[in-house]
């Protein structure tokens, strides 16, 4: 069972998310929070697998709340939820340790997929949103790696930065899913990334995607 805490200052949004997730087998909403302070407190109290974190909340915004949770010994997986797809706070939250982000109007299926991906240790990266966000908020700043990426690892990084899923990457590169996961693990170790969102950000920052 995947446990979830909903953090949003709009009760209507929380109610809608609860209804959607509550009808999905294998997912249970265990708590709600209407402020950033409450979100941190509830997450620490209930220890959910996933927190759906709004960005703009009273008392403490989602960015700071995410940073606080990521500093805990066993933090939950945080999926940032926002109304705006080009919000600088979203990028900040991703860099603070969130594993993905979701637009509030993304639809029920994407909401469920985002929660399941986060719980599985992956991140749902929407191509139409993430690419624009990273492209707009980063400037190329090449960094030399002690252990350079191989050509195939670079292919995987570029695909991740364009929002491809593991299955799509495997199909595009004509390799197995396990091979893609191996490459991703190697890339994360080499560039010190915690998840595929940070891999995407790193790719844009280093000018690997245009």
N, CA, C and O of each residue as an XYZ file, in Angstrom:
840
protein
N       0.834     -1.193      0.000
C       0.000      0.000      0.000
C       0.874      1.250      0.000
O       1.747      1.397      0.855
N       0.645      2.143     -0.945
C       1.375      3.407     -1.022
C       0.627      4.442     -0.188
O      -0.542      4.724     -0.450
N       1.291      5.002      0.808
C       0.652      6.005      1.658
C       1.028      7.408      1.189
O       2.167      7.660      0.795
N       0.048      8.321      1.237
C       0.224      9.658      0.687
C      -0.282     10.729      1.643
O      -1.320     10.561      2.284
N       0.454     11.824      1.734
C      -0.013     13.026      2.432
C      -0.222     14.118      1.395
O       0.640     14.344      0.545
N      -1.368     14.801      1.462
C      -1.693     15.878      0.528
C      -1.440     17.217      1.197
O      -2.033     17.507      2.236
N      -0.571     18.037      0.622
C      -0.266     19.347      1.177
C      -0.646     20.425      0.175
O       0.031     20.610     -0.836
N      -1.739     21.140      0.459
C      -2.219     22.204     -0.427
C      -3.104     23.128      0.393
O      -3.891     22.661      1.217
N      -2.984     24.437      0.179
C      -3.769     25.361      0.985
C      -5.223     25.463      0.512
O      -6.043     26.103      1.171
N      -5.544     24.842     -0.616
C      -6.925     24.864     -1.105
C      -7.616     23.538     -0.768
O      -7.232     22.478     -1.262
N      -8.630     23.620      0.074
C      -9.334     22.413      0.494
C      -9.967     21.690     -0.689
O     -10.036     20.461     -0.710
N     -10.429     22.457     -1.672
C     -11.055     21.847     -2.834
C     -10.069     20.974     -3.607
O     -10.426     19.901     -4.094
N      -8.830     21.444     -3.714
C      -7.797     20.672     -4.400
C      -7.505     19.396     -3.630
O      -7.415     18.318     -4.216
N      -7.358     19.518     -2.314
C      -7.083     18.332     -1.497
C      -8.220     17.316     -1.607
O      -7.982     16.111     -1.696
N      -9.458     17.817     -1.599
C     -10.615     16.927     -1.697
C     -10.628     16.191     -3.037
O     -10.901     14.992     -3.094
N     -10.333     16.920     -4.106
C     -10.294     16.301     -5.428
C      -9.214     15.244     -5.529
O      -9.448     14.160     -6.064
N      -8.025     15.554     -5.014
C      -6.926     14.587     -5.038
C      -7.264     13.359     -4.205
O      -6.968     12.227     -4.589
N      -7.893     13.605     -3.053
C      -8.244     12.474     -2.176
C      -9.237     11.541     -2.862
O      -9.118     10.321     -2.757
N     -10.208     12.106     -3.559
C     -11.200     11.293     -4.261
C     -10.553     10.461     -5.365
O     -10.870      9.283     -5.536
N      -9.650     11.082     -6.103
C      -8.978     10.376     -7.204
C      -8.108      9.247     -6.664
O      -8.207      8.104     -7.111
N      -7.254      9.578     -5.697
C      -6.321      8.585     -5.170
C      -7.037      7.526     -4.338
O      -6.615      6.371     -4.303
N      -8.121      7.920     -3.670
C      -8.863      6.979     -2.838
C      -9.547      5.888     -3.636
O      -9.861      4.823     -3.104
N      -9.776      6.150     -4.902
C     -10.413      5.147     -5.768
C      -9.400      4.255     -6.480
O      -9.771      3.379     -7.261
N      -8.129      4.485     -6.205
C      -7.071      3.712     -6.862
C      -6.580      2.607     -5.925
O      -6.079      2.902     -4.840
N      -6.716      1.336     -6.331
C      -6.223      0.238     -5.491
C      -4.725      0.393     -5.210
O      -3.937      0.711     -6.101
N      -4.362      0.162     -3.960
C      -2.953      0.209     -3.618
C      -2.454      1.565     -3.172
O      -1.271      1.715     -2.865
N      -3.339      2.568     -3.127
C      -2.960      3.909     -2.671
C      -3.901      4.341     -1.549
O      -5.117      4.181     -1.653
N      -3.333      4.885     -0.484
C      -4.137      5.359      0.644
C      -3.666      6.747      1.055
O      -2.484      6.949      1.333
N      -4.590      7.705      1.094
C      -4.284      9.042      1.598
C      -4.403      8.994      3.114
O      -5.486      8.754      3.647
N      -3.292      9.222      3.810
C      -3.275      9.080      5.271
C      -3.335     10.406      5.999
O      -3.520     10.435      7.216
N      -3.178     11.522      5.266
C      -3.222     12.811      5.940
C      -3.258     13.962      4.970
O      -2.953     13.813      3.787
N      -3.642     15.136      5.496
C      -3.697     16.360      4.699
C      -3.085     17.503      5.487
O      -3.025     17.467      6.716
N      -2.630     18.523      4.758
C      -2.061     19.713      5.389
C      -2.409     20.926      4.543
O      -2.390     20.868      3.314
N      -2.734     22.044      5.226
C      -3.102     23.252      4.506
C      -2.043     24.329      4.510
O      -2.204     25.367      3.868
N      -0.943     24.087      5.239
C       0.176     25.031      5.262
C       1.482     24.260      5.131
O       1.523     23.042      5.306
N       2.540     24.988      4.821
C       3.840     24.338      4.703
C       4.322     23.773      6.024
O       4.922     22.699      6.068
N       4.059     24.499      7.101
C       4.458     24.025      8.431
C       3.725     22.733      8.769
O       4.327     21.775      9.254
N       2.420     22.717      8.507
C       1.632     21.504      8.762
C       2.109     20.345      7.881
O       2.123     19.193      8.314
N       2.498     20.659      6.643
C       2.957     19.616      5.725
C       4.180     18.900      6.283
O       4.259     17.672      6.248
N       5.125     19.669      6.793
C       6.332     19.075      7.379
C       5.966     18.255      8.606
O       6.449     17.137      8.783
N       5.099     18.825      9.460
C       4.711     18.133     10.691
C       3.975     16.834     10.396
O       4.255     15.803     11.007
N       3.034     16.885      9.458
C       2.256     15.693      9.127
C       3.125     14.617      8.483
O       2.974     13.428      8.766
N       4.025     15.045      7.623
C       4.914     14.080      6.966
C       5.814     13.390      7.984
O       6.048     12.184      7.901
N       6.314     14.157      8.940
C       7.185     13.565      9.960
C       6.409     12.668     10.915
O       6.940     11.683     11.427
N       5.146     13.018     11.152
C       4.315     12.226     12.056
C       3.842     10.935     11.404
O       3.901      9.865     12.011
N       3.371     11.039     10.159
C       2.735      9.899      9.496
C       3.694      9.060      8.666
O       3.397      7.912      8.334
N       4.847      9.636      8.329
C       5.872      8.939      7.543
C       5.289      8.285      6.274
O       5.415      7.076      6.080
N       4.657      9.093      5.422
C       4.073      8.541      4.192
C       5.161      8.193      3.177
O       6.303      8.640      3.288
N       4.786      7.398      2.202
C       5.714      7.101      1.117
C       5.890      8.325      0.212
O       6.988      8.604     -0.270
N       4.787      9.050     -0.008
C       4.792     10.169     -0.944
C       4.072     11.378     -0.344
O       3.045     11.235      0.319
N       4.621     12.562     -0.584
C       3.938     13.811     -0.236
C       3.674     14.575     -1.530
O       4.604     14.852     -2.288
N       2.416     14.917     -1.786
C       2.083     15.809     -2.898
C       2.132     17.223     -2.344
O       1.271     17.612     -1.554
N       3.135     17.996     -2.751
C       3.451     19.275     -2.120
C       3.136     20.453     -3.037
O       3.741     20.617     -4.096
N       2.173     21.268     -2.604
C       1.893     22.507     -3.319
C       3.073     23.458     -3.117
O       3.782     23.365     -2.116
N       3.281     24.373     -4.065
C       4.385     25.317     -3.938
C       4.005     26.511     -3.072
O       4.716     26.854     -2.128
N       2.896     27.130     -3.394
C       2.530     28.373     -2.719
C       1.533     28.113     -1.603
O       0.335     27.956     -1.839
N       2.060     28.069     -0.369
C       1.239     27.835      0.820
C       1.614     28.839      1.896
O       2.736     29.348      1.904
N       0.680     29.136      2.817
C       0.995     30.062      3.903
C       1.966     29.466      4.911
O       2.136     28.250      4.992
N       2.598     30.351      5.678
C       3.538     30.020      6.754
C       4.882     29.531      6.238
O       5.932     29.973      6.704
N       4.846     28.620      5.279
C       6.088     28.067      4.723
C       5.770     27.556      3.330
O       4.851     26.755      3.161
N       6.522     28.009      2.320
C       6.195     27.545      0.968
C       6.704     26.121      0.740
O       7.480     25.583      1.530
N       6.248     25.535     -0.352
C       6.594     24.155     -0.638
C       8.073     23.921     -0.840
O       8.574     22.830     -0.568
N       8.778     24.933     -1.315
C      10.223     24.817     -1.518
C      10.936     24.584     -0.191
O      11.727     23.650     -0.061
N      10.653     25.438      0.799
C      11.297     25.293      2.099
C      10.829     24.030      2.808
O      11.611     23.367      3.488
N       9.556     23.702      2.648
C       9.040     22.482      3.270
C       9.748     21.254      2.709
O      10.078     20.325      3.445
N       9.978     21.261      1.394
C      10.693     20.146      0.758
C      12.115     20.055      1.274
O      12.598     18.966      1.582
N      12.786     21.187      1.372
C      14.161     21.190      1.882
C      14.240     20.634      3.299
O      15.148     19.871      3.628
N      13.292     21.020      4.122
C      13.283     20.529      5.501
C      13.088     19.014      5.533
O      13.777     18.313      6.275
N      12.162     18.514      4.739
C      11.906     17.074      4.723
C      13.092     16.301      4.163
O      13.417     15.220      4.653
N      13.738     16.848      3.143
C      14.880     16.157      2.542
C      16.064     16.055      3.496
O      16.955     15.229      3.298
N      16.077     16.891      4.529
C      17.163     16.840      5.514
C      16.922     15.768      6.564
O      17.810     15.480      7.367
N      15.734     15.172      6.571
C      15.422     14.107      7.534
C      16.154     12.819      7.164
O      16.494     12.611      5.999
N      16.399     11.951      8.151
C      17.120     10.694      7.885
C      16.443      9.804      6.843
O      17.122      9.193      6.018
N      15.121      9.727      6.875
C      14.387      8.891      5.909
C      13.247      9.718      5.322
O      12.089      9.525      5.694
N      13.557     10.629      4.418
C      12.525     11.527      3.889
C      11.542     10.823      2.965
O      11.875      9.806      2.356
N      10.330     11.363      2.860
C       9.367     10.810      1.909
C       9.742     11.223      0.500
O      10.612     12.074      0.318
N       9.113     10.645     -0.485
C       9.270     11.097     -1.862
C       8.323     12.278     -2.066
O       7.121     12.161     -1.826
N       8.858     13.402     -2.503
C       8.041     14.606     -2.667
C       7.776     14.869     -4.146
O       8.701     14.957     -4.954
N       6.498     14.991     -4.480
C       6.100     15.384     -5.824
C       5.509     16.789     -5.720
O       4.507     16.999     -5.036
N       6.127     17.735     -6.392
C       5.681     19.122     -6.353
C       4.436     19.291     -7.210
O       4.378     18.807     -8.340
N       3.454     19.973     -6.673
C       2.214     20.238     -7.398
C       2.088     21.749     -7.570
O       2.230     22.497     -6.602
N       1.823     22.199     -8.788
C       1.754     23.629     -9.037
C       0.680     23.971    -10.059
O       0.280     23.131    -10.865
N       0.226     25.202    -10.015
C      -0.735     25.689    -11.001
C      -0.012     26.165    -12.245
O      -0.570     26.157    -13.342
N       1.250     26.584    -12.065
C       2.001     27.191    -13.156
C       3.139     26.285    -13.602
O       3.926     25.815    -12.781
N       3.224     26.043    -14.908
C       4.248     25.119    -15.392
C       5.613     25.772    -15.580
O       6.598     25.080    -15.838
N       5.683     27.104    -15.454
C       6.977     27.768    -15.560
C       7.214     28.619    -14.318
O       7.510     29.810    -14.412
N       7.082     28.004    -13.182
C       7.244     28.665    -11.901
C       8.661     28.403    -11.390
O       9.068     27.251    -11.243
N       9.413     29.478    -11.120
C      10.797     29.292    -10.677
C      10.869     28.503     -9.378
O      11.886     27.869     -9.096
N       9.793     28.533     -8.578
C       9.792     27.775     -7.337
C       9.776     26.280     -7.598
O      10.293     25.498     -6.801
N       9.189     25.888     -8.705
C       9.176     24.468     -9.045
C      10.594     23.979     -9.259
O      10.996     22.943     -8.730
N      11.350     24.740    -10.044
C      12.734     24.354    -10.297
C      13.518     24.287     -8.990
O      14.306     23.367     -8.773
N      13.294     25.268     -8.126
C      13.991     25.274     -6.841
C      13.647     24.056     -6.008
O      14.514     23.483     -5.348
N      12.386     23.661     -6.035
C      11.976     22.497     -5.258
C      12.596     21.218     -5.799
O      12.985     20.339     -5.029
N      12.689     21.110     -7.118
C      13.313     19.936     -7.721
C      14.764     19.845     -7.308
O      15.260     18.765     -6.988
N      15.449     20.985     -7.314
C      16.847     20.987     -6.912
C      17.001     20.739     -5.412
O      18.056     20.302     -4.950
N      15.933     21.023     -4.657
C      15.971     20.793     -3.216
C      15.763     19.326     -2.866
O      15.959     18.921     -1.720
N      15.366     18.529     -3.857
C      15.226     17.100     -3.603
C      13.908     16.479     -3.990
O      13.729     15.272     -3.829
N      12.968     17.275     -4.503
C      11.705     16.688     -4.964
C      11.984     15.766     -6.148
O      12.923     15.993     -6.912
N      11.167     14.726     -6.296
C      11.447     13.729     -7.339
C      10.635     13.945     -8.604
O      10.740     13.162     -9.548
N       9.834     14.988     -8.634
C       9.065     15.249     -9.837
C       8.084     16.376     -9.594
O       7.999     16.897     -8.482
N       7.352     16.753    -10.605
C       6.318     17.752    -10.388
C       5.128     17.501    -11.294
O       5.218     16.817    -12.314
N       4.018     18.079    -10.885
C       2.744     17.786    -11.529
C       1.920     19.067    -11.595
O       1.869     19.824    -10.626
N       1.281     19.309    -12.722
C       0.352     20.425    -12.818
C      -0.983     20.020    -12.211
O      -1.408     18.872    -12.347
N      -1.648     20.964    -11.536
C      -2.904     20.645    -10.876
C      -3.983     20.205    -11.861
O      -4.908     19.480    -11.495
N      -3.860     20.646    -13.108
C      -4.863     20.262    -14.106
C      -4.388     19.115    -14.996
O      -4.896     18.923    -16.101
N      -3.411     18.355    -14.503
C      -2.834     17.279    -15.317
C      -3.810     16.133    -15.567
O      -3.675     15.405    -16.550
N      -4.783     15.972    -14.690
C      -5.755     14.898    -14.883
C      -5.544     13.740    -13.924
O      -4.437     13.552    -13.421
N      -6.587     12.959    -13.661
C      -6.535     11.866    -12.691
C      -5.464     10.822    -12.984
O      -4.752     10.401    -12.072
N      -5.336     10.394    -14.247
C      -4.394      9.332    -14.560
C      -2.958      9.747    -14.286
O      -2.174      8.965    -13.750
N      -2.614     10.969    -14.650
C      -1.251     11.438    -14.431
C      -0.966     11.591    -12.940
O       0.153     11.342    -12.494
N      -1.964     11.997    -12.174
C      -1.800     12.111    -10.726
C      -1.459     10.750    -10.130
O      -0.527     10.630     -9.335
N      -2.209      9.738    -10.510
C      -1.965      8.387    -10.013
C      -0.583      7.896    -10.453
O       0.154      7.316     -9.656
N      -0.237      8.127    -11.708
C       1.059      7.689    -12.219
C       2.201      8.382    -11.493
O       3.233      7.766    -11.225
N       2.024      9.667    -11.172
C       3.073     10.409    -10.469
C       3.311      9.828     -9.082
O       4.454      9.697     -8.645
N       2.234      9.483     -8.396
C       2.353      8.902     -7.055
C       3.028      7.531     -7.119
O       3.915      7.229     -6.320
N       2.604      6.714     -8.066
C       3.193      5.376     -8.187
C       4.663      5.442     -8.590
O       5.484      4.680     -8.079
N       4.996      6.350     -9.505
C       6.392      6.493     -9.931
C       7.257      6.938     -8.768
O       8.355      6.415     -8.574
N       6.773      7.901     -7.991
C       7.538      8.382     -6.844
C       7.754      7.275     -5.825
O       8.860      7.108     -5.311
N       6.707      6.523     -5.532
C       6.805      5.441     -4.553
C       7.777      4.361     -5.007
O       8.409      3.700     -4.183
N       7.893      4.185     -6.321
C       8.796      3.167     -6.875
C      10.235      3.658     -6.952
O      11.122      2.929     -7.395
N      10.468      4.894     -6.520
C      11.822      5.437     -6.558
C      12.162      6.086     -7.870
O      13.321      6.414     -8.128
N      11.155      6.277     -8.707
C      11.371      6.920    -10.001
C      10.750      8.313     -9.935
O      10.315      8.759     -8.873
N      10.714      8.984    -11.064
C      10.093     10.303    -11.100
C       9.318     10.456    -12.384
O       9.786     10.069    -13.454
N       8.143     11.017    -12.279
C       7.366     11.285    -13.470
C       7.786     12.646    -14.005
O       7.589     13.671    -13.352
N       8.357     12.645    -15.179
C       8.828     13.879    -15.788
C       8.019     14.130    -17.048
O       8.160     13.403    -18.031
N       7.188     15.132    -17.028
C       6.344     15.431    -18.181
C       7.147     16.167    -19.239
O       7.636     17.264    -18.973
N       7.298     15.605    -20.423
C       8.112     16.242    -21.470
C       7.664     17.658    -21.794
O       8.498     18.557    -21.905
N       6.369     17.871    -21.945
C       5.874     19.175    -22.377
C       6.126     20.265    -21.349
O       6.193     21.447    -21.688
N       6.264     19.863    -20.097
C       6.451     20.848    -19.040
C       7.909     20.947    -18.622
O       8.468     22.041    -18.554
N       8.523     19.806    -18.343
C       9.875     19.807    -17.817
C      10.877     20.428    -18.774
O      11.733     21.209    -18.359
N      10.779     20.093    -20.033
C      11.739     20.622    -21.001
C      11.672     22.141    -21.043
O      12.708     22.807    -21.040
N      10.455     22.700    -21.082
C      10.321     24.155    -21.121
C      10.845     24.783    -19.834
O      11.509     25.819    -19.861
N      10.541     24.150    -18.723
C      10.966     24.675    -17.434
C      12.484     24.737    -17.335
O      13.054     25.778    -17.008
N      13.132     23.611    -17.620
C      14.581     23.554    -17.494
C      15.273     24.431    -18.531
O      16.295     25.054    -18.245
N      14.714     24.473    -19.727
C      15.306     25.277    -20.789
C      15.289     26.758    -20.421
O      16.212     27.503    -20.749
N      14.237     27.167    -19.742
C      14.070     28.573    -19.414
C      14.855     28.989    -18.177
O      15.284     30.138    -18.062
N      15.040     28.062    -17.265
C      15.619     28.431    -15.977
C      17.076     28.041    -15.802
O      17.631     28.241    -14.722
N      17.707     27.497    -16.816
C      19.112     27.135    -16.693
C      19.916     27.703    -17.848
O      19.405     27.911    -18.949
N      21.177     27.946    -17.568
C      22.116     28.387    -18.593
C      23.230     27.358    -18.674
O      23.678     26.870    -17.636
N      23.695     27.009    -19.874
C      24.780     26.030    -19.996
C      25.993     26.441    -19.173
O      26.476     27.569    -19.265
N      26.472     25.503    -18.370
C      27.665     25.746    -17.563
C      28.418     24.434    -17.471
O      28.361     23.762    -16.441
N      29.130     24.051    -18.538
C      29.800     22.754    -18.596
C      30.678     22.476    -17.378
O      31.422     23.338    -16.912
N      30.569     21.262    -16.886
C      31.364     20.849    -15.735
C      32.135     19.583    -16.111
O      31.556     18.626    -16.626
N      33.445     19.586    -15.849
C      34.266     18.419    -16.149
C      34.043     17.359    -15.074
O      34.072     17.660    -13.880
N      33.822     16.132    -15.498
C      33.607     15.037    -14.565
C      34.881     14.247    -14.373
O      35.652     14.049    -15.312
N      35.099     13.795    -13.144
C      36.268     12.965    -12.873
C      36.175     11.655    -13.645
O      37.180     11.108    -14.100
N      34.948     11.165    -13.781
C      34.678      9.931    -14.525
C      33.676     10.271    -15.627
O      32.469     10.230    -15.388
N      34.147     10.604    -16.819
C      33.256     11.070    -17.890
C      32.185     10.038    -18.267
O      32.379      8.833    -18.106
N      31.078     10.530    -18.761
C      30.009      9.646    -19.209
C      30.380      9.021    -20.545
O      31.029      9.649    -21.382
N      29.962      7.783    -20.732
C      30.196      7.091    -21.999
C      29.206      7.626    -23.036
O      28.212      8.251    -22.668
N      29.460      7.391    -24.320
C      28.523      7.842    -25.355
C      27.097      7.330    -25.128
O      26.137      8.074    -25.330
N      26.951      6.075    -24.712
C      25.628      5.534    -24.483
C      24.979      6.172    -23.253
O      23.772      6.416    -23.241
N      25.776      6.439    -22.225
C      25.247      7.125    -21.047
C      24.777      8.532    -21.410
O      23.766      9.000    -20.888
N      25.493      9.199    -22.288
C      25.071     10.519    -22.752
C      23.759     10.437    -23.523
O      22.905     11.317    -23.407
N      23.604      9.373    -24.314
C      22.337      9.168    -25.031
C      21.179      9.054    -24.043
O      20.114      9.635    -24.248
N      21.402      8.307    -22.981
C      20.366      8.119    -21.965
C      20.064      9.436    -21.261
O      18.902      9.757    -21.012
N      21.104     10.198    -20.941
C      20.919     11.494    -20.275
C      20.086     12.436    -21.137
O      19.176     13.099    -20.640
N      20.398     12.491    -22.421
C      19.642     13.377    -23.324
C      18.179     12.941    -23.415
O      17.277     13.776    -23.475
N      17.956     11.639    -23.426
C      16.588     11.132    -23.495
C      15.813     11.481    -22.223
O      14.646     11.868    -22.286
N      16.464     11.343    -21.084
C      15.831     11.705    -19.813
C      15.484     13.192    -19.802
O      14.403     13.581    -19.360
N      16.410     14.021    -20.294
C      16.193     15.468    -20.316
C      15.033     15.859    -21.221
O      14.424     16.914    -21.043
N      14.735     15.007    -22.188
C      13.592     15.278    -23.080
C      12.308     14.660    -22.557
O      11.276     14.697    -23.227
N      12.371     14.092    -21.360
C      11.168     13.582    -20.721
C      10.789     12.164    -21.070
O       9.662     11.750    -20.801
N      11.701     11.401    -21.665
C      11.388     10.026    -22.038
C      11.325      9.125    -20.801
O      12.072      9.322    -19.843
N      10.436      8.146    -20.833
C      10.378      7.144    -19.774
C      11.449      6.084    -20.037
O      12.050      6.052    -21.111
N      11.681      5.223    -19.054
C      12.667      4.153    -19.247
C      12.297      3.247    -20.412
O      13.160      2.848    -21.193
N      11.018      2.925    -20.526
C      10.577      2.064    -21.627
C      10.795      2.729    -22.979
O      11.199      2.074    -23.939
N      10.527      4.035    -23.055
C      10.735      4.767    -24.310
C      12.215      4.839    -24.664
O      12.587      4.726    -25.832
N      13.057      5.027    -23.648
C      14.503      5.077    -23.887
C      14.994      3.735    -24.408
O      15.790      3.676    -25.345
N      14.516      2.662    -23.796
C      14.916      1.320    -24.227
C      14.537      1.092    -25.693
O      15.316      0.529    -26.462
N      13.343      1.531    -26.068
C      12.880      1.351    -27.454
C      13.704      2.205    -28.419
O      14.066      1.741    -29.501
N      13.998      3.429    -28.042
C      14.742      4.334    -28.914
C      16.183      3.878    -29.123
O      16.733      4.015    -30.216
N      16.787      3.336    -28.069
C      18.200      2.935    -28.142
C      18.385      1.456    -28.469
O      19.512      0.975    -28.585
N      17.262      0.736    -28.616
C      17.309     -0.699    -28.937
C      18.101     -1.492    -27.900
O      18.940     -2.329    -28.234
N      17.810     -1.204    -26.634
C      18.443     -1.937    -25.535
C      17.346     -2.401    -24.582
O      16.189     -2.004    -24.718
N      17.711     -3.237    -23.624
C      16.731     -3.746    -22.673
C      16.448     -2.708    -21.590
O      17.219     -1.770    -21.390
N      15.330     -2.896    -20.901
C      14.966     -2.003    -19.812
C      16.000     -2.059    -18.700
O      16.327     -1.035    -18.101
N      16.510     -3.240    -18.424
C      17.522     -3.375    -17.369
C      18.799     -2.628    -17.735
O      19.473     -2.075    -16.865
N      19.132     -2.613    -19.034
C      20.314     -1.875    -19.474
C      20.132     -0.373    -19.253
O      21.056      0.319    -18.825
N      18.937      0.116    -19.548
C      18.648      1.535    -19.312
C      18.809      1.864    -17.827
O      19.413      2.876    -17.471
N      18.267      1.011    -16.973
C      18.361      1.243    -15.534
C      19.813      1.211    -15.053
O      20.200      1.968    -14.162
N      20.603      0.331    -15.652
C      22.024      0.270    -15.301
C      22.725      1.566    -15.687
O      23.497      2.119    -14.904
N      22.450      2.051    -16.905
C      23.045      3.313    -17.353
C      22.628      4.457    -16.441
O      23.451      5.300    -16.083
N      21.353      4.488    -16.063
C      20.875      5.557    -15.191
C      21.580      5.518    -13.834
O      21.938      6.557    -13.280
N      21.773      4.322    -13.313
C      22.480      4.185    -12.044
C      23.910      4.684    -12.147
O      24.405      5.357    -11.243
N      24.577      4.353    -13.255
C      25.947      4.811    -13.464
C      26.005      6.332    -13.579
O      26.889      6.981    -13.018
N      25.043      6.885    -14.318
C      24.998      8.346    -14.505
C      24.778      9.039    -13.170
O      25.459     10.017    -12.860
N      23.842      8.550    -12.383
C      23.576      9.161    -11.083
C      24.827      9.183    -10.212
O      25.105     10.174     -9.537
N      25.576      8.089    -10.230
C      26.794      8.018     -9.426
C      27.850      9.008     -9.934
O      28.532      9.655     -9.140
N      27.977      9.118    -11.250
C      29.020      9.971    -11.829
C      28.748     11.458    -11.650
O      29.677     12.242    -11.454
N      27.467     11.852    -11.716
C      27.162     13.287    -11.631
C      26.543     13.656    -10.282
O      26.125     14.795    -10.073
N      26.487     12.671     -9.360
C      25.940     12.896     -8.016
C      24.500     13.386     -8.068
O      24.140     14.350     -7.392
N      23.676     12.715     -8.877
C      22.254     13.050     -8.976
C      21.443     12.075     -8.146
O      21.761     10.887     -8.085
N      20.401     12.571     -7.512
C      19.562     11.716     -6.674
C      18.453     11.031     -7.461
O      17.944      9.992     -7.041
N      18.077     11.604     -8.595
C      16.966     11.039     -9.361
C      17.035     11.545    -10.794
O      17.932     12.314    -11.139
N      16.094     11.118    -11.628
C      16.129     11.469    -13.039
C      15.828     12.941    -13.277
O      16.233     13.494    -14.299
N      15.120     13.587    -12.348
C      14.874     15.018    -12.494
C      16.188     15.782    -12.397
O      16.424     16.721    -13.157
N      17.034     15.380    -11.468
C      18.337     16.033    -11.347
C      19.223     15.705    -12.550
O      20.047     16.524    -12.955
N      19.056     14.519    -13.117
C      19.789     14.189    -14.337
C      19.356     15.129    -15.459
O      20.195     15.630    -16.208
N      18.053     15.368    -15.577
C      17.542     16.270    -16.607
C      18.074     17.679    -16.398
O      18.504     18.332    -17.349
N      18.045     18.146    -15.159
C      18.548     19.482    -14.858
C      20.032     19.589    -15.202
O      20.474     20.591    -15.765
N      20.794     18.553    -14.863
C      22.229     18.547    -15.151
C      22.479     18.616    -16.657
O      23.389     19.307    -17.116
N      21.666     17.897    -17.409
C      21.832     17.902    -18.872
C      21.623     19.299    -19.443
O      22.387     19.753    -20.295
N      20.580     19.976    -18.965
C      20.319     21.331    -19.472
C      21.403     22.296    -19.015
O      21.839     23.153    -19.784
N      21.840     22.159    -17.767
C      22.879     23.047    -17.239
C      24.192     22.906    -17.981
O      24.975     23.852    -18.061
N      24.430     21.729    -18.520
C      25.690     21.470    -19.212
C      25.548     21.536    -20.737
O      26.441     21.126    -21.478
N      24.420     22.054    -21.177
C      24.255     22.293    -22.610
C      24.180     21.039    -23.469
O      24.534     21.071    -24.647
N      23.720     19.932    -22.885
C      23.654     18.673    -23.632
C      22.380     18.542    -24.459
O      22.269     17.658    -25.309
N      21.418     19.433    -24.201
C      20.153     19.383    -24.915
C      19.854     20.764    -25.485
O      20.078     21.780    -24.828
N      19.354     20.789    -26.698
C      19.026     22.088    -27.302
C      17.620     22.030    -27.891
O      17.143     23.019    -28.449
